[in-house]
Each structure stands twice: as C-alpha cells, then as structure tokens.
Amino acid sequence: MKIRDSIERKLTEALEPTRLSVLDQSAEHAGHMGHPGHGTGETHFQVDVVSRAFVGKSKVERNRMVYALLAEEIAGGVHALSMSTSTPDEAG
C-alpha cells in the first residue's frame, strides 16, 4: 500500500473528516535530505483535514492527534509532514 493511501485511510477512519486532502510533495524535495531519489519517493506530505474531532482542541492537541495516528508512517520514512487542522466551523 502506498504511504499516501495509508495516511488517507487512517485519518478517514479515526477522524471522520468532512474534508481531507493528502498531497504528496516529495517530487518538490528531490535531492533534499530524507528523499531517497528513487522508489516511491513518498517522503513529504501536506495534509489538510477538517473534522469535528478537533472541536475544543488546541492546535497543538490537533497536531498531536494526527502525529499519533501516523506514527507508523513517520517511523517508516515520512521525512516531513505539514498539516492544517480545522473544525467544520473554522473551515467555513
């Protein structure tokens, strides 16, 4: 299974998002430390997730939730993960 698919599946199952975008930005980082230069190259991701699960949580708590859900992917080679986490009300 591709890392992007695993990220999407885990976030969908755990957070039941109203909006989810998982963008593989690895090609933009070719040659940077952590990019293998071959194979899948799935090392850099941008995640945008809107979920009711974030209601009442600080930005730090939300990020910790996502990092905990994706611990396996991060340990397995994801070099960078940038994220936007919002509640449905915040997202508009």
QUILINRA-V824250 format. One record per residue. RES is the residue in three letters. SS is DSSP state (A for helix, B for strand, O for the rest). OMEGA is omega in degrees with one decimal (* if undefined). NEAR is the number of other ideal C-beta (glycine too) atoms within 10 Angstrom. Layout:
res=RES ss=SS omega=OMEGA near=NEAR
res=RES ss=SS omega=OMEGA near=NEAR
This chain:
res=MET ss=O omega=177.6 near=6
res=LYS ss=O omega=-179.3 near=10
res=ILE ss=A omega=179.2 near=22
res=ARG ss=A omega=179.9 near=18
res=ASP ss=A omega=179.1 near=11
res=SER ss=A omega=178.3 near=17
res=ILE ss=A omega=-178.9 near=24
res=GLU ss=A omega=-178.9 near=17
res=ARG ss=A omega=-177.3 near=12
res=LYS ss=A omega=179.8 near=16
res=LEU ss=A omega=178.7 near=22
res=THR ss=A omega=-178.1 near=14
res=GLU ss=A omega=-173.8 near=9
res=ALA ss=A omega=-171.6 near=15
res=LEU ss=A omega=-178.3 near=20
res=GLU ss=O omega=-174.3 near=11
res=PRO ss=O omega=171.6 near=20
res=THR ss=O omega=173.3 near=13
res=ARG ss=B omega=178.2 near=11
res=LEU ss=B omega=174.8 near=16
res=SER ss=B omega=176.5 near=12
res=VAL ss=B omega=-175.8 near=19
res=LEU ss=B omega=176.7 near=13
res=ASP ss=B omega=-179.0 near=17
res=GLN ss=O omega=-174.0 near=13
res=SER ss=A omega=-177.9 near=22
res=ALA ss=A omega=179.3 near=10
res=GLU ss=A omega=-175.6 near=11
res=HIS ss=A omega=178.7 near=15
res=ALA ss=O omega=-179.3 near=12
res=GLY ss=O omega=177.0 near=6
res=HIS ss=O omega=176.2 near=13
res=MET ss=O omega=178.4 near=7
res=GLY ss=O omega=177.8 near=12
res=HIS ss=O omega=-173.8 near=18
res=PRO ss=O omega=-179.7 near=13
res=GLY ss=O omega=178.7 near=8
res=HIS ss=O omega=179.0 near=6
res=GLY ss=O omega=-175.6 near=8
res=THR ss=O omega=-177.8 near=12
res=GLY ss=O omega=-177.0 near=16
res=GLU ss=O omega=-174.8 near=22
res=THR ss=O omega=-175.8 near=23
res=HIS ss=B omega=-177.4 near=21
res=PHE ss=B omega=170.4 near=22
res=GLN ss=B omega=-179.2 near=15
res=VAL ss=B omega=174.2 near=19
res=ASP ss=B omega=-177.1 near=16
res=VAL ss=B omega=176.5 near=24
res=VAL ss=B omega=-174.4 near=21
res=SER ss=O omega=173.7 near=24
res=ARG ss=A omega=179.3 near=13
res=ALA ss=A omega=-179.5 near=17
res=PHE ss=A omega=-179.2 near=23
res=VAL ss=O omega=178.6 near=10
res=GLY ss=O omega=-178.5 near=8
res=LYS ss=O omega=175.4 near=15
res=SER ss=O omega=177.7 near=9
res=LYS ss=A omega=179.3 near=12
res=VAL ss=A omega=178.8 near=8
res=GLU ss=A omega=179.0 near=11
res=ARG ss=A omega=179.2 near=20
res=ASN ss=A omega=177.9 near=14
res=ARG ss=A omega=177.7 near=12
res=MET ss=A omega=-178.7 near=19
res=VAL ss=A omega=178.7 near=20
res=TYR ss=A omega=178.9 near=13
res=ALA ss=A omega=179.2 near=10
res=LEU ss=A omega=-175.3 near=15
res=LEU ss=O omega=-177.9 near=22
res=ALA ss=A omega=-178.8 near=11
res=GLU ss=A omega=-180.0 near=12
res=GLU ss=A omega=179.4 near=18
res=ILE ss=A omega=178.2 near=16
res=ALA ss=A omega=-176.2 near=8
res=GLY ss=O omega=174.3 near=11
res=GLY ss=O omega=175.0 near=14
res=VAL ss=O omega=-174.9 near=21
res=HIS ss=O omega=-177.7 near=16
res=ALA ss=B omega=178.5 near=15
res=LEU ss=B omega=174.1 near=17
res=SER ss=B omega=-174.4 near=11
res=MET ss=B omega=170.7 near=17
res=SER ss=B omega=-178.7 near=14
res=THR ss=B omega=-176.9 near=22
res=SER ss=B omega=169.2 near=18
res=THR ss=O omega=177.3 near=16
res=PRO ss=A omega=178.5 near=14
res=ASP ss=A omega=179.3 near=10
res=GLU ss=A omega=-176.7 near=11
res=ALA ss=A omega=178.0 near=15
res=GLY ss=O omega=* near=6
